[in-house]
């Protein structure tokens, strides 16, 4: 990590109140990731070239957020600089996943960040932490969806608007969470434009990050510029309990037809649901791997829109 950050915190404006808000409310903070030297265009270009195929995601999304459709692509062996140029010309999202697993310097940064959080929030113990890098085109969008772990979004280059919706059954039904956890669908969910009347819109610029409550639905709209962002994920015991409860509910609903199940993430009911979740996975009932089975295009910085169809 760049020595410029010696004796400096990654989070630049932490206040005591953030410890009570983190994970429970929308929290927007300032960060110093830019000063690490790990997220410049040159550094991201090198990451693209280092990224294993299994951890490289590429999507092109439709403009109609009420009727989403996606195409999936491949890098096609071009350089990192060419890949960035292609994304800047198109309407795409490039997802460089689990960077800490194959780029040790990013793993050290991730550990530093969560050590910093733990030092500021007594009892904040995390596991299965994850860091990814997103490169996305001007005006690209991410459809309405929810994530299954603690999530934060850190802006490096460009700007975007994140729409965050209330975590209620009006905007996210428990059965939708179950389908995501059991991998019967991806993270996207039904969306209606009137949802935006109840959303909190957060604009992110370089040096800013935002985190939000578990399972809070959200969507993202890039401004008219290429974006480089960092995503971080984490699990806590409370998050794992919630996962086990929703997963177990899904198993009981599918095998026994049980309805009206509690989604509380504490209490004795957590344990039988965790056992049901384990048994379902052990029996091979959960779909494995990426939901994507077909690739539709490849990057090409010389082509209109930065891509060409795969034949």
Order of alpha helices (4+ residues) and beta strands (2+ residues): alpha-beta-alpha-beta-beta-alpha-beta-alpha-alpha-beta-beta-beta-beta-alpha-beta-beta-beta-beta-alpha-alpha-beta-beta
